[in-house]
Amino acid sequence: MSIRPEQPEDAPVIDALLRAAFGGDQEARLVQRLRAEPGFDARLSLVFVDVDRVVGHILFSPIFIESATARTDALALAPLAVRPDVQRQGIGTALAREGLEVCRALGHGIVVVVGEPAYYSRFGFLPAGNAGVRAPFPVPDEVFQILELRASALAGVSGVVRYPPAFTEVV
């Protein structure tokens, strides 16, 4: 078992994995669109390989937090998926931990996620509203979460998260 950056030949397998995990094609279309964005970084698109089979995927995409006076770079964690037949075996957790370490090693300071608080809190995510960061769409406060990857990365940061167009174009 290993975690590595996605390779071009992984794209169809990742698409199939996302369709299976989410029961539709919205997330697969999102990832396809994000790959075409100028800020796409394949080092932030990781796969979990079991023997010779991709069974999990996580993607971090560039976003920014915008206030009236500043713009702060950040990343969005979306999506995180594991094949249904191997869920609940720690693959998602391993992908999230490794992915966050890669983000940190590459110098990123902030990650935002829309997800289950009980799951993402184990990695240190907290409600984004507590940090003065808001979603650009209606979402319950507790599921819109933020993580500081390095000390003081959120100091003086507040505003609305701005996602790349791909996030709104596939909905």
N, C-alpha and C positions, 0 to 999 in steps of 0.2 A: 504494500500500500504506500502511496506517495501523493503529495500535493505538488502541483507544478503549474506554471502559467499555461493558459490555453494555447494551442497551436492552430493554425488555419484549418487543418484537417479535422479538428475537434468540433467545428461549428455545427455540422449536421447532428452529431451525437448530443451536443449541448441542447440544440433545439428540441430534439426528441425527449431528452431528460426533462426539460422545462414543461413541455406539453403533458408529460406523464405526471409530474409532480403537482402541477397547478390545474390540470383538467381542462386546459384550453390553450389557445395560442398567443394570448396577450403578452406574456412574459418572454416567449421566444421572439415575437416581433419586436419587443422592447430591446432585447439584447442585440438583435440584428441591426436595429437603428442606431444603438449606442456604439456599436463597432464602427459605424460610418461617421460618427462625430469626430471633429478635428482633435478633441482632447482625449480620445480613447487611448488607453495605455494597457497593452496586453499583459503587462506585468501585474496588473490589478484585476485580471480576469483569471481566476484560478480554478483548476479542476482537481478532484479527488479521484485517483486511479487505483482501482482494486485489481491486481494482477495486470490485465491488459484492457480493462473496461472502465470508462469514465462513469462514475456513479454519483458524483456531486459537482456542483458549480457555485461559485460566488463571484460577484462583480462589484467593483467600486468605480463610480463615475464622477468626474469633476462637476461640481456645483459651486455656487457662491452664496454668501449671506449678504444681503443688501440692506443698508440703512440709508437714511437721508444724507449721511456724510461719508460713508465708507462702504467698501466692498471687500469681503474676506473670503478667500478661497477655502473650499472644504470638499469633502467627498460624500456621495450617497452610496450606501450599501443597498443594492437591489439589482437583481434578486439573489436569494440564497435558496438553492434547491438540492434535494437528494432524491434519487430514484425511489419510488414507493416501496419496492421490494427490499430495500436495505435501510429504510428509515429507522430511527430510534436506536442506532448503533454508534452514535458519537461522530458521524461523518460531518454533519452540519456544524457541530461545535468545533471540530478540528479545522474545518474550512474557515470559520469565523475567526478563530484564534490566529491561525497562520496568516489569513488575509489582513487582519489588523496589524500584525507584526510587520508584514511587508509594507503596508501603508506608512507605518511609523519609520521604518528603515529608509523609505524613499523621501522622508521629510514632511509628510503630511501631518497636520495638526488636529483636524476636526473631521468627524464622520457623523452623518445623520442617517437615521433609519426610520421607516414606518413599519412597526412590527409589534409582536407580542411582548409586553413589558416583562413578564416572568422569564421569557427566554433571553431577551437581549440584555437584561439587567445583569446577568451573570458575567458579561463582558465589560461591565462598567457603564453602560448606557443609562442615561437619566432623562426625565422629561425635558424636552428642549425649551419649553416655556419657562422653566425655572432659570434658564440661562438667558432669557430674553430673546429667544429665537423662535420664530413662528413659521408654520407651514403656509404655502401659498394657496391651499385648498382646505375645505372643511375636513377635519379629522379629529377624533377624540384626543385630548391633550396627552393622555397617558401612552398612546401608541406612537406619537411623534417624538422621537428620542435623539439624543446627541451624546457624543463621546469625545472627550478631550484626549488626544493621543500623546500630547506633551504638555507639561505644566504651563499654565497661563495662556494656552492657545486661545481660550475663550475670553481672556481679559479684554474688556472694552468692546466685545463683539455683541451686537444685537441686530435684530431686523428680521427680514423675510428671506427664506431659502428660495433661491432661483435654480430651477432644474433645467437641463438642456431640453430643447424642443421635443426630442424623442419621447420623453415622459408624458407629454400631453397628446402627442400625435397618435399614439397607439391605443389610447383609452377609448 
